[in-house]
Amino acid sequence: MKLLEGKSAIVTGASLGIGSACALDLAKNGANVAINYRKHKDEAEGLVAQMKEFGVQAMAVQADVSNFADAQKMTDAVKAQFGKVDILVNNAGVNWDGVIWKMTEEQWDTVLDINLKGYFNYARAITPLMREAGWGRIINVTSINGLRGKFGQSNYSAAKAGIIGFTKALAKELGKAQVTVNAVAPGMILTDMMKNLPAEVIETAKEETVVKRIGTPEDVAYLVTFLCSDLAKHITGEVIKVDGGQYI
């Protein structure tokens, strides 16, 4: 039997990168998976086709994670299609870098609205279903930069740090309902977005690790799948780094 046989999941920001790898691995392990997209419709539909090859149900919904009503609408659509929502992987995020003395209000608000408020929006919509069912898994994707801060990313670091506090609070609120809540903190991960970075930036991150390699989206996805399974039923409120030792 597959680890997540019969479970149903929502993964936000899954058209590309880490979210895509997470959605695929959940489907590979037997979960029905719904993803959202805002712009990347073709990529989302391509991912849905890939997930269906594992013999599960899969769907893509156009929804802006920063929009409270969109999150509820998507949750309702997924419940209608799958019958329930057992797993939430909050992953959607953007970065819009700048030093604080040059950062605009729009830069700050956009990053916080997507990277932090977006997590609230989906948790708020889905947790009533999990509490009623008496079972659930919430995985919030944060970053090692939420733990250490990063030059030029005060908005991003603040949002990712906020996710850590959010995770711990939800773990306390939802534990009695047998809903576990954990955060996964990747270091530098080689996604399409990272490929546009200067080579020296990627090399610096590689040298910061103790394993001397840049992580892949699958490195994160495997941990997410484990945390969503019953193998991790006694783990909650944790922040687990996936960074090859970059933080230390």
N, C-alpha and C positions, 0 to 999 in steps of 0.2 A: 504493500500500500504506500502511496506517495505521502510525503510529509503533510501536505495541505489539502488532501483529498476532500472535496465537498465544501471547502471554504470559499468565500467570495471576498474580493479585495478591490479597493480603490487606490490607485497610485497617481499622485499629481505630478505634473511636469514630466511626463513619461515619454514624450515624443522623441527625445534624444538623450544621450549620455547615461548618467547614473539611473535615472528614472526608467529609461527603456530597458536597461539590464535588469533592474529589479522586477519590472513587470514580466519580462520573459522568464526569469527564474521562478517566480511565483507560479506562473502558468505551467512551467515544466514540472513543478512539484504538485500539480493537481488543482490549483486554485482557479476559479473563474475570476477574470480580471477586467476592471473598467479603468480607462485612462481618460484624462482630459487633454484638450489642446486649445490653444488660443489662436495661433497662426499656422502651425505646422500640420495642416489637415492631412496632406499626403503621407507624411511620415507616420502620423498616428494611425491612419488606415492600414499602412504597410505593417506596422507593429501588431495591429489586431489580427491581420492575416497570419502572421508568424505565430502568434499565441494560439490561434485556433488549430494549428498543426499538432499541438500537444493534446488535442481532444477535449479541450475545455471551451466554455463560453467566453467571449471577449467582446468588448464594445468600447467605442470612443465617443466622448461627449464634448461638444464645444462649450467651454466654461472658463471664465476668468477667475483664477483663484482668489484674487483680491476683492471679488464681488460677493458679498454675503448671500444674496439671493441666488446667484449662480451655483454656489456650493450646495445649497439646499435643493435646488432643482436637479442637480446631478445626482445627489444622494437618493432622491425620490425615484429618479429614472433607473438607477442601478438596482434599488430594492424591487422595483416593479419587474425588472428583467431577471434578476438573479434570486429574488425572494428574500435576501438578507444582505447585510454588509458586516463581515467578521473582522476585516483587516483594513487599516488605513495606513498608507505610507505617504506621509507628507514630505514631498521632495522638491516641489516647484520653487525655483529661485532665480534671481538675476543679480548681477553686480553692475554698479555704475560708479566707478572709482573717482576719487579726488581728495586732495588734502582738505582739511576742515575749513581753512580760511578761503578756499575757493569753491567749496561744495554749495550747490544751490538747494533751495527748499525742495524743488522737484526731484533732484537726485536722492535726497534723504527720504522723502515721502514714498517715492516709487519703490525703493528697495525695502523699506519697512512694510509697506502695504502688501507686497508680494511675499517676501521672505518670512514675515512674522504674522501679520494679520491673516494671510492666506492659510496658515496652519490653524489658527483659531477658527476660521470660517468652516473648515472641513471637520475639525474636531467637534465643534458645536452642532453641526448637522448630523454627525454619525453616532456620537456617544449615547444618545437616547436609545438607539437601536441595540447597541452593545450592552447597555445596562439591562434592558428588557430581556435580552437573550442570556445574560449571565456569563458572557464570554466575549473576549475581544483582544485585539492586538493593535497598538498604535506605535508606529516607528516614525520618529521625527529626524530627518536628515539635517544635521547642523554642520559644523566645520571646526577644525582645530583653530581657526582664526576667531571663533567665538570663545575659545579658551585663552588664547594668547594675545589677541588683537593683531592687526596688521597695518602697517603704514599705508596711508591712502585709502583705507577701507573702513573708516569709522562707522559708516552706515551699515555696511555688510557685517562687520564685526559685532555691532550692537544688536542687529537682528539675530545673528547666529547665537550670541550669548543669551538673548531673550528666549530662544527656543529651548535652551538648556533649563532655565528656570521654569518655563512652561511645562516641559516634560516632567520635572520632578513634582510640580504641583498636581498635574493630572494623574500621576502615578498614585499619589496620596488620595485623590478624590475618587478614583475608579477602582482601587484595589479590592474593595469589598464585593464588587460586581465581577471579580475574576477577569478584569481587563488590565493587561499589563501595558506599560508605556515606557519606551526606551528611546534614547537618542543615539544616532550613529554619527561619528565625527570624522569624515574623510580628511586626509591631507591633500596634497596635489594629486589629482586623478586625471589621466589622459582622456579628455573628452574633446568633442569638436571645438568647444569654446577655448580650450587650452591650446589647441593647435595654432591659434592666432597670436599667442604670446611670443615675445622675443625668445630666441634660443637660450640666451643667457639666464633668463628668468626660470625656465624649465630646468636648466642645468644646476642652478643654485638650489632649487627645491630637491632635485635628485641627490645632491651632495648633503643636504640636511638629513636625509634618511639614513638609517643604519644599514639598510639592505641594498642601498645604492640602485634603486629603481623607482620609477614613477608608477603609481597604482593604476589599475584598470577599473572600469565601471563594474566588472564582474566581481572584483575583490570586495566591493561594497555590497553587491547584490547577494552574495552567499551568506553574509552575516545577517542581512535583512531577512532572508528566508528562514534562517535558524531562529531568529528572535520571534518570528511569526508562528513558529511551530510549538507543539506541546513539549518539545525538548527544552524549551526555554521558559516553561511555565512559572518557575520560581525566580525569574530575573525581571526586575522592574525598577524604574527610576534611575537607570544607569546611563552613563555616557561612555560609549565604547569607541575608541579611536581606530580608524583604518588608515594608517599613514606610514607604515614601514618604519616606525620610530622617528618620524620627522619632528614630532612635538618634543620628544625628549632630547 
